[in-house]
Amino acid sequence: MLGLRTTIYKVADLPKATEWYSAIFRKEPYFNEPFYVGFNIAGYELGLQPDTPSATGDNVMTYWGVEDIDAEFKRCLTLGATMHEEPTNVGGEIWVASVKDPWGNPIGLIFNPEFKLP
């Protein structure tokens, strides 16, 4: 594991959430599409995705950086995690996946060769 990379908030109203998070962080998004809005907050990714917030606790996803998404995904499963989302390419060379820990908490994994610490 390489450290914290991205936190995603699922929101019911993406345009309104974009305005709100822009005001809170005093930043405009660097990426703004109907399927995802991305902010660079001091070198870290804050993402917004359109979705109906659920009562299952899956409204927030934090992604931890990895060098090999397939290997880390499999390693988590062998250590007792359960599959949440299989490794998926989300554009360019960026891959994400997620598992749930034994207590049901989602843990996101991200391979993002474009990520650079400030």
C-alpha positions as CSV (number, residue, x, y, z in Angstrom):
1,M,0.0,0.0,0.0
2,L,1.3,3.4,-1.0
3,G,-0.8,5.8,1.1
4,L,-4.0,7.7,0.7
5,R,-4.9,8.9,-2.8
6,T,-8.6,9.5,-3.4
7,T,-11.9,10.0,-1.5
8,I,-15.1,9.7,-3.4
9,Y,-18.5,11.0,-2.2
10,K,-21.6,9.7,-3.8
11,V,-24.2,12.5,-4.1
12,A,-27.8,12.6,-5.3
13,D,-27.5,16.0,-7.0
14,L,-24.1,16.3,-8.8
15,P,-24.3,19.9,-10.0
16,K,-25.4,21.2,-6.5
17,A,-22.7,19.1,-4.8
18,T,-20.1,20.5,-7.2
19,E,-21.1,24.0,-6.3
20,W,-21.1,23.2,-2.6
21,Y,-17.7,21.4,-2.6
22,S,-16.2,24.2,-4.7
23,A,-17.3,26.7,-2.1
24,I,-16.1,24.6,0.9
25,F,-12.6,24.0,-0.6
26,R,-12.4,27.3,-2.5
27,K,-11.5,25.4,-5.6
28,E,-13.0,24.7,-8.9
29,P,-13.0,21.1,-10.2
30,Y,-10.2,20.2,-12.7
31,F,-12.5,17.6,-14.2
32,N,-16.3,18.1,-14.5
33,E,-18.4,15.5,-16.4
34,P,-21.9,14.1,-15.7
35,F,-20.4,10.8,-14.4
36,Y,-17.6,12.3,-12.2
37,V,-16.3,15.6,-10.8
38,G,-12.7,15.7,-9.6
39,F,-11.0,18.3,-7.4
40,N,-7.3,18.5,-6.6
41,I,-7.1,19.3,-2.9
42,A,-3.5,19.9,-1.9
43,G,-2.4,17.1,-4.3
44,Y,-5.1,14.6,-3.2
45,E,-8.2,13.7,-5.2
46,L,-11.7,14.5,-4.0
47,G,-14.2,13.0,-6.3
48,L,-18.0,13.3,-6.6
49,Q,-20.1,10.6,-8.3
50,P,-23.8,10.8,-9.0
51,D,-25.6,8.2,-7.0
52,T,-28.5,7.8,-4.5
53,P,-26.9,7.7,-1.1
54,S,-27.5,4.4,0.6
55,A,-28.0,3.2,4.1
56,T,-25.2,0.6,3.7
57,G,-22.3,2.9,4.4
58,D,-21.1,2.9,0.8
59,N,-21.6,6.6,0.4
60,V,-17.9,7.4,0.9
61,M,-15.1,5.4,-0.7
62,T,-11.4,6.1,0.2
63,Y,-8.8,4.8,-2.2
64,W,-5.4,3.7,-1.2
65,G,-2.6,3.7,-3.8
66,V,-1.1,0.5,-5.0
67,E,1.5,-0.4,-7.5
68,D,-0.2,-3.6,-8.8
69,I,-4.0,-3.5,-8.5
70,D,-4.6,-7.2,-9.3
71,A,-2.0,-8.4,-6.8
72,E,-3.2,-6.2,-4.0
73,F,-6.9,-7.0,-4.7
74,K,-6.1,-10.7,-4.5
75,R,-3.9,-10.3,-1.4
76,C,-6.8,-8.5,0.4
77,L,-9.2,-11.3,-0.5
78,T,-6.7,-13.9,0.8
79,L,-6.5,-12.0,4.1
80,G,-10.3,-12.3,4.7
81,A,-11.7,-9.3,2.8
82,T,-14.7,-9.8,0.5
83,M,-15.0,-8.5,-3.1
84,H,-16.9,-5.2,-3.4
85,E,-15.8,-4.1,-6.9
86,E,-13.5,-6.0,-9.2
87,P,-10.5,-4.1,-10.7
88,T,-11.9,-1.7,-13.4
89,N,-10.2,0.7,-15.8
90,V,-11.7,4.1,-15.2
91,G,-9.8,6.0,-17.9
92,G,-6.3,6.1,-19.2
93,E,-4.0,4.0,-17.1
94,I,-6.0,4.5,-13.9
95,W,-7.5,1.3,-12.3
96,V,-9.7,1.0,-9.2
97,A,-11.1,-1.9,-7.2
98,S,-12.6,-2.3,-3.7
99,V,-13.0,-4.9,-1.1
100,K,-14.9,-4.9,2.2
101,D,-13.1,-5.7,5.4
102,P,-14.5,-8.4,7.8
103,W,-16.7,-5.7,9.4
104,G,-18.3,-4.5,6.2
105,N,-16.2,-1.3,5.6
106,P,-15.3,-0.6,2.0
107,I,-11.6,-0.2,1.2
108,G,-10.7,1.2,-2.2
109,L,-7.6,0.4,-4.1
110,I,-6.3,2.6,-6.9
111,F,-3.4,2.4,-9.4
112,N,-2.8,5.9,-10.7
113,P,0.6,6.5,-12.3
114,E,-0.4,10.1,-12.8
115,F,-0.6,10.8,-9.0
116,K,2.2,12.9,-7.7
117,L,2.6,14.1,-4.1
118,P,3.0,17.9,-3.8
